[in-house]
Amino acid sequence: MKMFLIILLALPFELLSQNFERLTNNEYGFSIDKPRKWVMWEMQEIKNNFTKFDFTAKQKGEIMTNTNQSVLIFSFGRSNRIKKGETMVPLVQIYLRSNPETTFDGFEGAFTRSINEDVRPLFKEFEYLEQPSRIELDGKQAVSMLTKSKLLHNGTEVISRSRIIAVPKGSYFFQISFIDGDGDYDCQELFLKIIDSIDIED
């Protein structure tokens, strides 16, 4: 079961104003709050952004393959592209992926292995800031982790964080990624508020 952490990458004025809008996907029963000033990303914008990072041809192929095997539910970020003078755009992404496992134990093991075997090799440096662990999200079992990785953007090293939460639901699962960085790119408090807003129908 292959996973992919899309490492792309806003300042949370919305955290102070609590100015959010509700996004709901009725087909898959998923809802989440989006900061009102953040903008939606389409799949083509996500793919176009890959070219701004110095991945090898092989890595780009693996990224595209994994992305094409997923259903994008929602994606939104501080802006719709990396602007001049910036190295990332903090981003929230929700994908729907296939889950062949029939138990949570099996899912947890498969998801963790996929991060270690498929994602870790894509980056020059990769570490866990928070080890994979079980959490409860909207009353459902989930796997959560916080990672830190290093990649190159036009020859400049970029450090990014990714908080990933995976929630199995029958034959598929939601992979929810919250991607940010240090300094002006730090959105951890805002992300926690957004996580609290998530609702997944039974």
C-alpha positions in Angstrom: 0.0 0.0 0.0 1.9 3.0 -1.3 1.5 6.4 0.4 2.8 9.7 -0.6 3.5 12.8 1.4 3.2 15.7 -0.9 5.7 18.1 0.4 4.7 21.5 -0.9 4.0 23.7 1.5 0.8 30.6 5.5 0.5 32.9 8.5 -2.5 32.1 10.5 -4.3 35.4 10.8 -7.4 33.2 10.7 -6.4 31.7 14.0 -7.0 35.1 15.6 -10.1 36.0 13.7 -11.5 32.5 13.6 -12.8 33.3 10.1 -13.5 29.9 8.6 -15.7 28.4 6.0 -17.0 24.8 6.0 -16.1 22.4 3.2 -18.2 19.3 2.9 -17.9 16.3 0.5 -21.2 14.5 0.7 -20.1 11.6 -1.5 -17.6 10.4 1.1 -19.0 12.0 4.2 -16.1 14.3 5.0 -16.2 17.9 6.4 -13.5 20.3 7.5 -13.0 24.0 8.2 -10.9 26.1 5.8 -9.5 29.5 6.8 -11.6 31.9 4.7 -8.5 33.7 3.2 -6.8 30.4 2.2 -7.3 29.3 -1.4 -8.4 26.0 -2.9 -5.9 23.9 -4.9 -6.8 21.7 -7.8 -4.9 18.6 -8.7 -3.2 20.2 -11.7 -1.9 23.0 -9.5 -0.4 20.4 -7.1 1.3 18.6 -10.0 2.6 21.8 -11.5 4.2 22.7 -8.1 6.4 19.6 -8.2 8.5 21.1 -10.9 9.7 23.8 -8.5 11.4 21.2 -6.3 14.6 19.5 -7.2 13.4 15.9 -7.3 15.1 13.4 -9.6 13.2 12.0 -12.6 12.7 8.7 -10.7 11.3 10.5 -7.6 9.0 12.6 -9.8 7.7 9.5 -11.4 7.0 7.9 -8.1 5.2 11.0 -6.8 3.0 11.2 -9.9 2.1 7.5 -9.8 1.1 7.7 -6.1 -0.9 10.9 -6.7 -2.7 9.5 -9.7 -3.8 6.5 -7.5 -5.6 8.8 -5.1 -8.8 10.8 -5.1 -8.3 14.4 -4.0 -11.1 15.4 -1.7 -9.9 18.9 -0.7 -6.7 20.8 -0.9 -6.2 24.4 0.3 -3.2 26.7 1.1 -2.2 30.2 2.0 -1.8 31.1 -1.6 -2.2 29.2 -4.9 1.5 29.1 -5.7 5.0 29.7 -4.3 5.6 33.4 -4.7 8.9 35.2 -5.4 11.0 35.1 -2.2 9.1 32.2 -0.7 10.2 28.6 -0.4 6.9 27.0 0.5 3.1 27.4 0.8 1.6 25.8 4.0 -1.0 23.4 2.8 -3.8 21.1 3.9 -4.6 18.1 1.7 -7.1 15.4 2.1 -6.9 12.3 -0.2 -8.9 9.2 -0.4 -6.8 6.0 -0.8 -7.5 2.3 -1.1 -7.3 0.3 2.1 -6.9 -3.5 1.6 -6.6 -4.2 5.3 -9.5 -5.6 7.3 -8.3 -4.7 10.8 -7.0 -1.5 12.4 -3.9 -3.3 13.5 -3.2 -4.3 9.9 -3.9 -0.8 8.6 -1.6 0.8 11.2 1.2 -1.5 10.3 0.8 -1.1 6.5 0.6 2.7 6.7 3.7 3.1 8.9 5.7 0.7 6.6 4.7 2.8 3.6 6.0 5.9 5.2 9.3 4.3 6.0 9.7 2.4 2.8 8.1 4.7 0.2 8.3 8.2 1.6 11.5 8.4 3.6 13.8 7.6 0.6 12.4 10.6 -1.3 14.1 13.1 1.0 17.7 14.0 1.8 16.8 14.1 5.5 13.7 12.7 7.1 12.9 12.3 10.8 9.9 11.8 13.1 9.2 14.7 15.4 6.3 12.6 16.7 6.4 8.9 16.2 3.4 7.2 14.6 0.8 6.6 17.2 -2.9 5.8 17.6 -5.3 8.7 18.1 -9.0 9.2 18.0 -10.4 11.6 15.4 -14.1 12.4 15.5 -14.6 9.2 17.5 -12.7 7.0 15.0 -9.4 5.3 15.3 -6.6 6.9 13.3 -2.8 6.9 12.9 -1.0 10.2 13.5 2.6 11.3 13.1 4.6 14.5 12.6 7.6 14.4 10.3 10.4 16.8 9.4 12.1 16.5 6.0 14.6 18.4 3.9 14.3 19.0 0.1 15.6 21.5 -2.4 13.7 24.4 -4.0 15.7 25.9 -6.8 18.9 24.8 -5.1 17.9 26.2 -1.7 17.4 23.8 1.2 13.8 23.8 2.6 12.8 22.3 5.9 9.2 21.3 6.0 7.0 19.6 8.6 4.1 17.3 7.8 1.4 16.2 10.3 -0.2 13.2 8.7 -3.4 11.6 10.0 -4.8 8.5 8.4 -8.3 7.4 9.1 -9.5 4.0 7.7 -13.2 3.7 6.7 -14.0 0.3 5.2 -12.2 -0.4 1.9 -10.6 3.1 1.8 -9.0 5.6 4.1 -8.6 9.3 4.4 -5.0 10.6 4.4 -5.0 14.2 5.8 -1.8 16.1 5.6 -0.9 19.4 7.2 2.3 20.8 5.8 4.2 23.8 7.1 7.7 25.0 8.1 9.5 27.2 10.6 9.2 30.9 11.3 6.7 32.7 9.2 5.5 29.3 7.8 4.6 27.9 11.2 0.9 27.0 11.2 0.8 24.3 14.0 -1.7 26.1 16.2 -4.0 26.8 13.2 -3.7 23.2 12.1 -4.8 21.9 15.5 -7.9 24.1 15.3 -8.6 22.7 11.8 -8.1 19.1 13.0 -10.7 19.7 15.7 -13.2 20.8 13.1 -13.0 17.5 11.1 -16.2 15.4 10.8 -16.3 12.0 9.2 -19.7 10.3 8.8 -20.0 6.7 9.9 
